[in-house]
Amino acid sequence: MKRSLLPAALLAASLATPAFAQAPDRIAALEARMQALEADAAAMKKQAEEAEAALAEARAEIAALKEQAAAAPAVAATDAETTAEQAPAEPAPEEAPIAETPSASGANGNAFNPAISIVLDGQAAHHSLDPDAYARAGFPLVGEGGPSAQGISLGESEVTMSANIDDKFYGQLTVALDGEGDAGVEEAFVDTTTLPDGLSLRFGRFFSNLGYLNSHHAHTDKFSDRPLAYQALLGNQYGDDGLQLRWVAPTDLFLEVGGEVFRGASFPAGGAGRGGTGTRTLFAHLGGEIGDETEWLAGVSALDAQAEGAEDGFTGRTRLYVADGTWKWAPQGNFKDGGVTLRGEYLVEHRDGDYLDPVDPAFDQPWDGRRAGAYLEGVYRINRNWETGLRLDRLWADADGPYASDFDPRRESIVLTWRNSEFSLVRLQLSHDEPRQDRDDDAVYLQYQMSLGAHGAHKF
């Protein structure tokens, strides 16, 4: 029995020997594989750490850029106002909604094409002097430069449509509807978005970049009506069919210069003189920041118009020069929650031509004279819902000519505005107006403005 077991044991040992001989090689291969996997894992971990670091750096850069964009004096504009329709690269957005963003800074894409906004406006007004008997010494009433209607009335509502047309153009159309139900094209223009070196071109119908307020839609004003200087010398606001070329300098300070050519069909021009190029303008604005809480903007402008039967009976050349300045302060630069805005403009007009009486065409006399107007307003933003302000208006009549007067009209206004949101406001305004000697108009306005639809950026 022992002899028979020995060969079996030897046979089993001979069969097992190759398996034991292969074990060290298999272990070595597995260890090498493990080392390779560990190396791959370490490399992947390093890549993940590098990706996280890059992501954190990108987030920090985006936050810094957002802070710079919020604090920088940028322009519109393109309402933005354009260009937002055209003031400094439009820092601190204002409160009321509007679709006037354009221009060289480029228009943002819209969820709907085109974006549509509607501004509803109305008021109740009481005048101590009958608006139908209102007359202003030295300055005939032209355009929309007269007082508002007595009692309850629907103001001028606006419907605006705007959109990027393609990769090179932006377009905007604003239709105004007055309280009588009449509609008219207020603005209809196209802006370029890709011209090089800070250049932008606008063509169509639009408000001139003359002065400060003129390029802004009236519903963005801080008062219920335009200053006397705008009412008397510009018929409330100068807009016309034309072409504008504007350049914004690549500097830390906001600097824009530009010029415009208009048809010359609107006051203070008239008759589309000079072969349909009756009005020309030049403008320049400079603005910037002082620390984190103060912003400023200053500008000079000039208008040269050839009138052929203007609304006030003038035929000849009108030159209008404007100086404007704006100063804003707010804690930490947060203008929505509080702050102070001071603004003023001074307008000087020189006329050289003839006056033809609209009532008696046989009455013709030379008109060579100078008139002027100015306003200064201060607005205190108490908080996100309330603001109050004071405005002082003054006109200087001509001592000679068809509207000569020894009396210079003046007006003082105070305002209190409540905003429920960026889309709605109710405004109470009290005004004491002295349009001519021994004639005063004490007026009370209760105004509402409601905005529906798209909400674009505002100018400075």
PEWO-V705636 format. One record per residue. RES is the residue in one small letter. NEAR is the number of other ideal C-beta (glycine too) atoms within 12 Angstrom. Layout:
{{RES;NEAR} {RES;NEAR}}
This chain:
{{m;6} {k;8} {r;9} {s;10} {l;11} {l;12} {p;12} {a;14} {a;14} {l;14} {l;13} {a;13} {a;14} {s;14} {l;13} {a;14} {t;13} {p;11} {a;14} {f;14} {a;12} {q;13} {a;14} {p;12} {d;14} {r;14} {i;13} {a;13} {a;14} {l;14} {e;14} {a;14} {r;14} {m;14} {q;14} {a;14} {l;14} {e;14} {a;14} {d;14} {a;14} {a;14} {a;14} {m;14} {k;14} {k;14} {q;14} {a;14} {e;14} {e;14} {a;14} {e;14} {a;14} {a;14} {l;14} {a;14} {e;14} {a;14} {r;14} {a;14} {e;14} {i;14} {a;14} {a;15} {l;14} {k;13} {e;15} {q;19} {a;19} {a;24} {a;27} {a;28} {p;37} {a;40} {v;45} {a;50} {a;53} {t;52} {d;50} {a;45} {e;49} {t;51} {t;52} {a;52} {e;51} {q;58} {a;54} {p;42} {a;46} {e;46} {p;36} {a;40} {p;32} {e;39} {e;35} {a;39} {p;36} {i;49} {a;48} {e;53} {t;45} {p;54} {s;55} {a;44} {s;41} {g;31} {a;44} {n;25} {g;20} {n;24} {a;12} {f;14} {n;17} {p;25} {a;33} {i;27} {s;36} {i;27} {v;38} {l;27} {d;34} {g;28} {q;32} {a;24} {a;32} {h;25} {h;31} {s;22} {l;26} {d;17} {p;22} {d;12} {a;17} {y;29} {a;26} {r;38} {a;30} {g;36} {f;44} {p;35} {l;28} {v;30} {g;27} {e;30} {g;34} {g;30} {p;35} {s;39} {a;27} {q;23} {g;18} {i;17} {s;26} {l;22} {g;32} {e;35} {s;33} {e;39} {v;30} {t;43} {m;28} {s;48} {a;30} {n;27} {i;24} {d;15} {d;12} {k;18} {f;28} {y;49} {g;37} {q;52} {l;31} {t;41} {v;24} {a;32} {l;24} {d;21} {g;22} {e;14} {g;11} {d;13} {a;17} {g;22} {v;23} {e;33} {e;45} {a;26} {f;45} {v;31} {d;48} {t;34} {t;33} {t;22} {l;21} {p;13} {d;12} {g;25} {l;23} {s;43} {l;33} {r;47} {f;28} {g;32} {r;31} {f;50} {f;49} {s;49} {n;50} {l;48} {g;46} {y;43} {l;40} {n;43} {s;53} {h;44} {h;44} {a;36} {h;43} {t;43} {d;38} {k;41} {f;41} {s;39} {d;41} {r;41} {p;45} {l;46} {a;46} {y;43} {q;38} {a;46} {l;50} {l;43} {g;31} {n;33} {q;39} {y;44} {g;41} {d;43} {d;29} {g;39} {l;29} {q;46} {l;29} {r;46} {w;26} {v;38} {a;24} {p;15} {t;17} {d;17} {l;23} {f;36} {l;26} {e;46} {v;26} {g;38} {g;27} {e;42} {v;30} {f;40} {r;32} {g;36} {a;29} {s;37} {f;40} {p;50} {a;48} {g;35} {g;28} {a;24} {g;29} {r;22} {g;12} {g;20} {t;23} {g;36} {t;44} {r;33} {t;46} {l;28} {f;36} {a;30} {h;42} {l;26} {g;39} {g;28} {e;29} {i;16} {g;14} {d;20} {e;21} {t;27} {e;38} {w;29} {l;40} {a;32} {g;39} {v;28} {s;38} {a;29} {l;42} {d;33} {a;47} {q;34} {a;39} {e;28} {g;26} {a;36} {e;27} {d;36} {g;31} {f;41} {t;33} {g;34} {r;29} {t;42} {r;31} {l;43} {y;28} {v;41} {a;26} {d;40} {g;27} {t;39} {w;28} {k;35} {w;27} {a;30} {p;18} {q;18} {g;26} {n;21} {f;32} {k;25} {d;19} {g;23} {g;29} {v;26} {t;35} {l;27} {r;36} {g;30} {e;41} {y;30} {l;44} {v;28} {e;40} {h;26} {r;35} {d;22} {g;33} {d;24} {y;31} {l;27} {d;20} {p;20} {v;10} {d;12} {p;13} {a;9} {f;13} {d;18} {q;22} {p;17} {w;32} {d;24} {g;30} {r;25} {r;42} {a;29} {g;41} {a;33} {y;41} {l;29} {e;39} {g;27} {v;35} {y;25} {r;29} {i;20} {n;20} {r;21} {n;21} {w;23} {e;36} {t;27} {g;32} {l;28} {r;39} {l;28} {d;38} {r;30} {l;38} {w;29} {a;33} {d;32} {a;17} {d;19} {g;29} {p;31} {y;33} {a;20} {s;26} {d;15} {f;24} {d;28} {p;39} {r;34} {r;38} {e;28} {s;37} {i;28} {v;33} {l;28} {t;34} {w;23} {r;29} {n;18} {s;18} {e;23} {f;23} {s;25} {l;36} {v;26} {r;37} {l;28} {q;35} {l;28} {s;35} {h;25} {d;39} {e;27} {p;40} {r;26} {q;17} {d;9} {r;22} {d;20} {d;35} {d;22} {a;37} {v;27} {y;37} {l;27} {q;36} {y;29} {q;38} {m;26} {s;36} {l;21} {g;25} {a;32} {h;31} {g;47} {a;43} {h;42} {k;49} {f;48}}
